[in-house]
Amino acid sequence: MASKAIRRRPGKKGPAGDELRFIPLGGLGQIGKNMFVIECGEDIIVVDCGLMFPDEEMLGIDFVIPDASYLFENRERIRGLILTHGHEDHIGSLPFILPRIDVPIYGTKLTLAMVEAKFRDSCPDYRPEVNEYKAGESFSLGCFKVTFMSVCHSIPDGVGLAIETPVGIVVHTGDFKLDPTP
C-alpha cells in the first residue's frame, strides 16, 4: 500500500504576503489557562491571560499558568493584550505575565476594574496601562482592528471580538452562555 504524503495546507496570506497565525497558549480542550496569540506579519495581539485551578491529583499546586515563553521572546512585537471578561480563567495569570511583557491591556469597565484590583493586591508596584472600551467600539493595534461585541455570560460586561486582519476577519467569541430565561 502506497503511503500518502500529508501536506500542510498553506496559510492564507494578506496583501503584503503576511501569514495569519493563531497560537493557543492554553484554553483549548480544557477549562482554564485561556490565552491566545494572533499574529500577522510583525504584529502580535494576545487575547486573555487566564490561569487554571489544579486537579485533585496536583497536590501542593495552587494554580497553573500558561507557558508564555513565546510572548517573552517576542514582546517587542506585541501590540496589546485584550481581555474578554473578568473570570480568573481569563485574567488570573496577568500578575505573572504582564509585568514581563509590559504591554497595554484592553477591556471593558468591569473587567479592567477587576484587573486593577488584582494588581493592587498582588503587584502593588506595577500599574498596567489600561484602555477601556464598550461593546460596539473599535480600536486598532498594529495591523489589527478590534471591535468588541456584547455576549451573554455569567459575568457582566463580557465581550467577544471581531478582529479585522489583512487576511480576513477573525471572530473570537470568548465565553458565552445561552440562557432561555435570563
Secondary structure, 3 states (H helix, E strand, C coil): CCCCCCCCCCCCECCCCCEEEEEEEECCCCCCCCEEEEEECCEEEEECCCCECCCCCCCCCCCECCCCHHHHHCHHHEEEEECCCCCHHHHCCHHHHHHHHCCCEEECHHHHHHHHHHHHHHCCCCCCCEEECCCCCEEEECCEEEEEEECCCCCCCCEEEEEECCCCEEEECCCCCCCCCC
